[in-house]
């Protein structure tokens, strides 16, 4: 089923071995196959949900274990793949750890147990099995259900009762009990799903809808912050989606069902309509037509009561969103803009319409949408958003001077180094050159960067503004930057950047800048900060050696720091470990 050659390329050797071990120990539970996809629960330190899907030569995999965040293919995914595959299908020449285990000699303890059991009478074996089943309440319930189904094929109404029983209404808040609840539900649904699959498609569909509705109701009384429901949710959602494709309905009926259920406010867990159901193009076309009809109907019945407007707007957006998505995919940009205007709750939707018009070289249309956006503004921030778009519109209309005036006004109102970089980008984009720009920007940044005393040895004061120092560094005005840094507390990142730029020509000043940055780290008094301080020291030593700067200044710095921070034992330990030759 799965291409193990790809798994061997993607999984770590340790993951292959541990995954094989998990598989051999029978830790893969609740395995369900759906076409080229599977889901399974793999028992490790916790129960982890694994989902695998073979798409061409690519395996799409996911696992809820922590290792999945940094491993491409974790041990739980390996175990699930092995369980899903017939081991005979594993290709030749694969690592031994992933191949079928060779048949063991009779001296193997497991083989001896098998031989002992084979010698027992059937009734004794039954009692042995029943003993183990009774030890696990989940297993007991599952086998009782299997026996019931085997004795008599259940009717749809009987299966419905089984679903209700598998998802009882209980107030459960303790996470272990929540986990047990869903482990039991998953186990029971494995059997219930088999019973459902024997029925006609439309009956299966009704029961699948009932199951996912029941799950939603059960979760109203269960605290599943840990996500133990995900396995069952995936199974039920996948089943519902697959059955939708199999329904013997006409396009009209399928489209109507999608429309009727697009507003499933009572169900938090439900496949997204229409995308998750992947309707055929013919169904999708009928569905879009019904959305338009619904919008026309709502336009003639707009509520007059303010209390009803929120619900009305929400429904409008629900019916519009599939139309917006389709307009975007087909590049029907005028329709896209029109729909955005219909659902606009704020100026942002209307500004999106502006940008769409600009992307299609229609600045006059963009200007019309901008006027509408300005009317939706509630505060200065909203107006600033509009002004930034207006800059682009004026530039597109060959009104560069006007565009630059707006851009400069925005900077004047909120000067910062970040906004300066944005301003430079606008300047380049609209082709305007302001000879006095740097001087004016420097003046404004100096005004916002209030003096903050620089301690001889102490941490950086967060209240200090580094915009002017960042500006000087950007302009490569290193003399001005150094003058500022000598008089004001500054962030370490800027001190180090300045030090690197000047240390060849001005080694004493460069070392002093490093000292300030290192002192700022050490004063935080934690091991992580000490490690960062040591990294800076080693970085400085490397610079000295690479640029053939005499090491006496570096040695003096190490000695000064050792004397100043002699009471910080962990920092001193790092200095002695890495830089003892300078003491």
KOLTI-525187 format. One record per residue (C-alpha): x, y, z. Coordinates in steps of 0.001 Angstrom, whole numbers, padded with zeros to 6 digits, always signed. Example, Ala and Ser with C-alpha at 12.3 -4.5 7.8 and 13.67 -1.06 7.14 Angstrom:
% residues 2
+012300-004500+007800/+013670-001060+007140/
//
This chain:
% residues 583
+000000+000000+000000/+002720+002471+000986/+006022+002990-000829/+008563+001886+001769/+011488+003076-000315/+010286+006625+000331/+009848+005874+004054/+013459+004630+004253/+014662+007840+002652/+012645+010089+004995/+012744+008288+008359/+015731+008300+010718/+017328+004861+011310/+016231+005022+014959/+012640+005802+013892/+012655+002788+011559/+013829+000475+014335/+011461+001849+016983/+008546+001868+014548/+009225-001780+013743/+009303-002538+017472/+005971-000784+018070/+004438-002729+015189/+005737-006093+016493/+004359-005348+019967/+000903-004756+018538/+000813-001092+019509/-001024-000070+016328/-004752+000113+017125/-007966+001141+015391/-006464+000892+011915/-008864+002088+009243/-008260+002101+005504/-010016+004462+003107/-008766+004048-000440/-005136+005102-000426/-005403+006631+003065/-005318+005195+006576/-005787+006414+010115/-004596+004597+013216/-003875+005035+016900/-000323+004096+017916/+000324+003525+021620/+003545+004997+022987/+003874+007165+026079/+000392+008334+025042/-002019+007393+022296/-001055+009183+019088/-003224+009658+016015/-001441+008826+012747/-002773+009654+009295/-001078+008452+006087/-002022+008929+002461/-000203+007638-000643/-000436+010230-003429/+001519+009016-006436/+005049+008451-005184/+004584+010876-002287/+003372+009850+001188/+001537+012584+003074/+001879+011887+006792/+000914+013437+010105/+001157+012380+013751/+000075+014044+017003/+003307+013065+018807/+005852+015799+019794/+008561+014268+017560/+006466+014932+014435/+007259+018658+014810/+010940+018065+014030/+011009+014684+012258/+009883+014123+008690/+008668+010580+009425/+008335+009576+013100/+008347+006055+014573/+004547+006068+014973/+004112+006740+011232/+006522+003873+010478/+004555+001508+012739/+001226+002480+011146/+002640+002018+007638/+003908-001438+008538/+000527-002389+009975/-001293-001148+006874/+000991-002970+004476/+001104-006681+003867/+004668-007391+004910/+005072-009494+001861/+004791-006310-000152/+007881-004727+001357/+010430-004394-001475/+013616-006407-001545/+016855-004789-000517/+015316-002712+002287/+016915-002336+005742/+016682-005413+007900/+014912-003501+010658/+011929-002901+008385/+011705-006307+006760/+009512-009110+007908/+010975-010736+010945/+012489-014146+010123/+010728-017141+011553/+012114-017864+014972/+013358-021145+016293/+011233-023226+018642/+013389-022062+021480/+011837-018653+021167/+009524-018092+024221/+006699-016709+022051/+006779-019783+019863/+006613-022009+022916/+003519-020121+024103/+001906-020560+020677/+002544-024293+020771/+001091-024523+024261/-002076-022712+023215/-002383-024879+020124/-002513-027923+022367/-005424-026561+024431/-009053-027539+023773/-011239-024921+022126/-013437-024287+025171/-010349-023658+027321/-008943-021256+024723/-012265-019399+024705/-012112-018977+028457/-008534-017707+028237/-009496-015127+025591/-012594-014089+027503/-010482-013572+030604/-008287-011070+028811/-011259-009349+027149/-012983-008882+030514/-009876-007089+031845/-010397-004244+029356/-013845-002691+029487/-013371-001125+026026/-012490-004463+024478/-015394-006123+026257/-017887-003618+024871/-016410-003953+021398/-016648-007762+021396/-020180-007692+022783/-021139-005384+019941/-019430-007636+017392/-021264-010638+018749/-024578-008805+018590/-023953-007789+014984/-022822-011276+014011/-025947-012909+015422/-028306-010677+013502/-027609-007994+010859/-028824-004756+012462/-031383-002406+010947/-030600+001296+010420/-032619+002178+013531/-030648-000337+015599/-027330+001043+014305/-028535+004534+015188/-029069+003350+018763/-025546+001868+018758/-024130+005254+017682/-026019+006967+020475/-024737+004397+022958/-021142+004762+021705/-021286+008522+022340/-023158+008879+025641/-023984+012327+027023/-021724+012808+030035/-020089+015703+031841/-016392+014858+031625/-013611+017302+032505/-010719+015170+033758/-008351+014582+030849/-007715+010863+031536/-011433+010152+031514/-011843+012200+028321/-009124+010117+026676/-010798+006889+027813/-014146+008142+026488/-012819+008697+022964/-010626+005593+022937/-013726+003549+023682/-015785+005471+021104/-013142+004925+018404/-013013+001225+019211/-016805+000866+019016/-017050+002879+015800/-014603+000498+014181/-017263-002201+014514/-020214+000156+013914/-018571+001373+010713/-018389-002190+009416/-022105-002651+010111/-022966+000647+008397/-021004-000295+005271/-023382-003206+004589/-026345-000840+004094/-027426+001077+000973/-025497+004324+000406/-028343+006634+001367/-028837+004784+004656/-025092+005009+005302/-025290+008725+004613/-028081+009299+007137/-026224+007358+009824/-022959+009202+009128/-024795+012515+009544/-026333+011263+012784/-022917+010179+014072/-021191+013511+013459/-024191+015396+014888/-024073+013189+017978/-020332+013847+018364/-020965+017596+018319/-023654+017295+020996/-021440+015082+023181/-018622+017627+023004/-020881+020308+024472/-020399+018539+027824/-016815+017326+027424/-013621+019340+027906/-011463+018041+025067/-008690+020641+025313/-006175+017843+024693/-007683+016965+021300/-008531+013310+022021/-011541+013558+019683/-009389+014174+016583/-009189+010519+015540/-012940+009984+015677/-013632+013388+014122/-011347+012558+011191/-012988+009158+010699/-016548+010520+010727/-015737+013546+008552/-013873+011426+006002/-016727+008920+005875/-019284+011692+005310/-017243+013243+002492/-016730+009897+000746/-020418+009010+001002/-021443+012379-000480/-019567+011470-003663/-021355+008103-003786/-024891+009416-003288/-027131+008610-006301/-028569+012135-006274/-029060+014540-009151/-026899+017668-009283/-029841+019745-008113/-030329+017671-004954/-026641+017693-004051/-026403+021435-004604/-029492+022023-002471/-028063+019932+000366/-024848+021984+000296/-026874+025194+000382/-029081+023976+003238/-026060+023038+005339/-023756+025955+004555/-024957+027611+007759/-024309+024778+010251/-024108+027075+013268/-025098+024311+015674/-022239+022043+014631/-018715+023147+015538/-017221+020021+013971/-018295+019606+010369/-016536+019449+006993/-016232+022832+005311/-018962+023508+002731/-018483+023316-000197/-014709+022788-000446/-014262+019667+001717/-017027+017848-000166/-015234+018513-003487/-018440+018684-005570/-018226+018071-009293/-018109+021137-011525/-021736+020623-012545/-022861+020439-008898/-020683+023434-008036/-022244+025466-010841/-025786+024715-009624/-024683+025477-006063/-023280+028905-007058/-026538+029703-008837/-028462+028900-005659/-026109+031147-003645/-026877+034045-006022/-030606+033367-005687/-030324+033367-001919/-028460+036694-001964/-031144+038255-004165/-033827+037024-001780/-031974+038463+001215/-031520+041826-000530/-035290+042255-000618/-035700+041232+003029/-033071+043271+004816/-033938+043518+008526/-034806+046880+010000/-033960+045952+013569/-030360+046661+014569/-030266+043489+016672/-030880+041387+013548/-028247+043046+011362/-025265+041046+012671/-026920+037718+011838/-027981+039113+008466/-024431+040222+007606/-023019+036887+008707/-025392+034984+006407/-024560+037318+003522/-020863+036491+003928/-021553+032742+004102/-023417+032778+000784/-020900+035139-000812/-017711+033345+000188/-018025+030444-002323/-018739+033020-005034/-015726+035110-003966/-013505+032026-004011/-014688+031087-007503/-014258+034637-008817/-010709+034699-007451/-009819+031306-008958/-011187+032263-012387/-009691+035804-012235/-013129+037361-012644/-011816+040417-010855/-014774+042727-011416/-017128+040135-009943/-014635+039621-007113/-014667+043334-006276/-018447+043538-006491/-018841+040660-004029/-016298+042211-001651/-018378+045366-001675/-021438+043329-000799/-019867+041602+002239/-017686+044485+003432/-017849+044816+007202/-015059+047382+007332/-012711+049388+005151/-010367+046396+004766/-012590+044483+002310/-012943+047624+000211/-009177+048233+000239/-008748+044666-001012/-010982+045644-003939/-008695+048675-004508/-005633+046460-004713/-007369+044015-007090/-008155+046948-009423/-004547+048169-009225/-003288+044667-010038/-005420+044822-013213/-004212+048344-014174/-007513+050000-013363/-006534+052889-011039/-009779+054838-011661/-011835+051877-010431/-009444+051608-007488/-010073+055288-006710/-013835+054656-006587/-013376+051818-004121/-011022+053992-002034/-013762+056621-001599/-016070+053898-000273/-013326+052590+002024/-012729+056020+003573/-016414+056235+004500/-016004+052999+006526/-013039+054285+008571/-013524+054510+012313/-010204+055934+013514/-006808+057312+012511/-005375+053842+011977/-008084+053036+009426/-007395+056340+007627/-003686+055506+007530/-004507+052175+005844/-006452+054090+003209/-003667+056648+002760/-001099+053925+002060/-003311+052535-000714/-003926+056061-002014/-000174+056467-002507/-000250+053500-004886/-003328+054840-006682/-001794+058314-007197/+001380+056746-008516/-000630+054580-010937/-002433+057755-012129/+000987+059390-012815/+000452+061771-009899/+003869+061053-008363/+004219+064402-006604/+000860+063986-004912/+001718+060388-004004/+004995+061473-002414/+003300+064241-000415/+000883+061702+001072/+003718+059243+001824/+005818+061943+003537/+002861+063153+005582/+002303+059606+006825/+005951+059388+007881/+005831+062752+009622/+002850+061592+011665/+004613+058378+012742/+008391+058559+012275/+010340+055362+012894/+013171+053443+011273/+010737+050807+009988/+008566+053471+008390/+011697+055060+006892/+012497+051784+005112/+008913+051678+003811/+009260+055301+002692/+012475+054531+000781/+010680+051677-000995/+007848+054050-002000/+010380+056619-003190/+012003+054048-005466/+008679+052638-006645/+007113+055945-007711/+010339+057421-009099/+010585+060495-006845/+013924+061704-005466/+013895+063978-002440/+017416+065399-001967/+016592+066540+001559/+015006+063246+002618/+017841+061904+004774/+018292+065223+006591/+014568+065526+007311/+014330+061914+008469/+017348+062328+010765/+015746+065415+012319/+012480+063592+013050/+014174+060452+014397/+016366+062520+016730/+013204+064091+018158/+011629+060718+019032/+014822+059154+020422/+014886+060682+023878/+018144+060497+025795/+018518+057568+028144/+021574+057425+030474/+023980+054633+029624/+025073+052698+032721/+028746+051778+033068/+027777+048165+033598/+024113+047359+033303/+021392+046081+031140/+019927+047944+028222/+016970+050200+029055/+014005+049107+026911/+012528+052612+026954/+015389+053897+024849/+014671+054320+021119/+017193+052848+018684/+015618+054203+015506/+018273+056888+014996/+021114+054400+015582/+019502+051970+013104/+019196+054878+010645/+022880+055791+010951/+023912+052189+010452/+021664+051874+007383/+023246+055022+005918/+026738+053771+006894/+027236+056939+008911/+029432+055158+011408/+030925+058282+013037/+027472+059620+013877/+026400+056157+015053/+029413+055905+017382/+028817+059367+018796/+025222+058437+019567/+026126+055030+021083/+028697+056645+023427/+026008+058886+024922/+022898+056681+024910/+021891+053202+025970/+021328+051042+022898/+020214+047538+022070/+022947+044928+021780/+022130+044030+018183/+022956+047562+017026/+026068+047834+019204/+027457+044627+017717/+026617+045678+014168/+028419+048999+014698/+031378+047289+016377/+031854+044937+013424/+031881+047916+011027/+034526+049953+012865/+036692+047474+014773/+039458+047285+012143/+040047+051038+012123/+038905+051760+015691/+039591+048617+017761/+039284+050343+021159/+035843+051750+020343/+034792+048392+018854/+035818+046542+022029/+033925+049038+024182/+030764+048459+022134/+031169+044714+022591/+031681+045263+026314/+028375+047121+026588/+026529+044375+024716/+028168+041601+026776/+027461+043418+030044/+023835+043784+029048/+023588+039998+028611/+025417+039118+031847/+023231+041463+033896/+020227+039326+033037/+021696+036740+035444/+020542+033529+033814/+022455+030724+032130/+021000+031354+028694/+022183+034972+028840/+025623+033812+030034/+025851+031514+027028/+024946+034423+024743/+027586+036619+026416/+030211+033924+025871/+029155+033571+022231/+029757+037304+021766/+033191+037032+023381/+034202+034140+021127/+032830+036056+018139/+035015+039061+019053/+038099+036873+019522/+037532+035394+016040/+037266+038898+014538/+040524+039943+016166/+042342+036930+014737/+040812+037210+011252/+041660+040924+010950/+045136+040614+012536/+044260+042953+015425/+046559+042621+018469/+044861+040512+021136/+045937+042677+024061/+042689+044679+023925/+040677+041469+023911/+042662+040142+026874/+041972+043364+028794/+038244+042982+028121/+038218+039396+029414/+040083+040464+032557/+037772+043446+033142/+034667+041266+032799/+036185+038615+035112/+036874+041212+037782/+033484+042931+037455/+031444+039712+037483/+033625+037565+039749/+030582+036765+041919/+028628+035279+039006/+029930+031732+039264/+028345+030264+036158/+029633+033092+033990/+033109+032743+035479/+033005+029007+034801/+032346+029702+031102/+035207+032213+030928/+037612+029757+032565/+036472+026978+030237/+036850+028930+026986/+039166+031892+027629/+041439+030920+030528/+044551+031842+028479/+043625+035530+028770/+043269+035581+032570/
//
